[in-house]
């Protein structure tokens, strides 16, 4: 079953158009949304949450979002770039206000999460570090039993240890069949936890596939000249300190490509096409 | 809706909104333009909205299980609660003044006398504020100052008009102490309340419609 499905998701701004995007995330999957700055990652996540007016269909566990917004949102938890809300309110006050919106709110789960994440309910939001803000947002989402988490760059601004803890938390949630869609620039986090990758470039989906398949398709090779790269049909060739680097398709020779390298070279190739 | 209104009170309420309710007692000040009491009500809505914007309230609330169009409705309902409380407190203060104060004290030379008709005009001023402020604010929730400036400008023009007509002969019956010309004053009160309700419903309808199209 799909936790999230979109069909023809589209948002038009005067100087940017997102989509139309059609993709899905299976229940219990962790999906990573990647792309350069301005590619449309945050716009996509906001459109999924109905925070921006967009075209197309979004289904959450089979429910049409626009028709069953209330029910769909009960199944979702959204964290938009850390918890930036109500900096002068205590965590307890916010949790109490949020609890009123969810019939299945579990105070015991919140208490347990707070304990596990070392959150002090009497503390104010502004007293939390970025990492703790993310944990607070996760604690809120888990306490109302969110089955689909939409996270917008949750690991940006976190130190490596906090990121590691965050990834551990996601993996623990996956074991509980919680589905996660999160955008990030830190592809090493995705390599660690993600099942699939949604790669956005200038508002269009360049890749929507399991992370293993995407990385297994390419190799990176360095060529002595651009002509040699062209002859090898390398993709997105760019000058590097020891020659010309480009992506080549397996089974060509080369070292394994990282997500970063795939992104960089595909973006280069796109620029060349333009 | 209940949870949304509760959230408005627990997370968004500005303390000045409660303080401004006490300004109903300004009707006891002799010879004062009592209409400004209703300007302070608009100021409390401004403070609540400003604090909500600074706290990222709209995005936070819209990520909760609510319909996007219900978000402005909850804010407007809270404003209506405060406005009704202000009207009731003002009416209470007016009743005390009309019952216990001397006739000389009950006539206001600076504007409308604090009587039944005045309460109707107060409701009208609150309705005018709602009709101007909320639809302008919910067209772009990042803007609080300019909708407030526009709505209070309209409100002050109306206040000026009400203060000015007080000196015209046809208006004289409405400035007399209660219970004189009670029928006419009651008609003004009911008319004011009806206009308040109509303008507030219009404000809510337009705000909800506009907010649905807003990109947060």
Interface residues (C-beta under 8 A of the other chain):
Chain A: X46 X49 X50 X51 X52 X53 X69 X70 X71 X73 X74 X78 X80 X84 X85 X86 X87 X89 X93 X94 X96 X97 X98 X100 X101 X102
Chain B: X2 X3 X4 X6 X7 X10 X11 X55 X56 X57 X59 X60 X62 X63 X64 X65 X66 X67 X68 X212 X213 X214 X215 X216
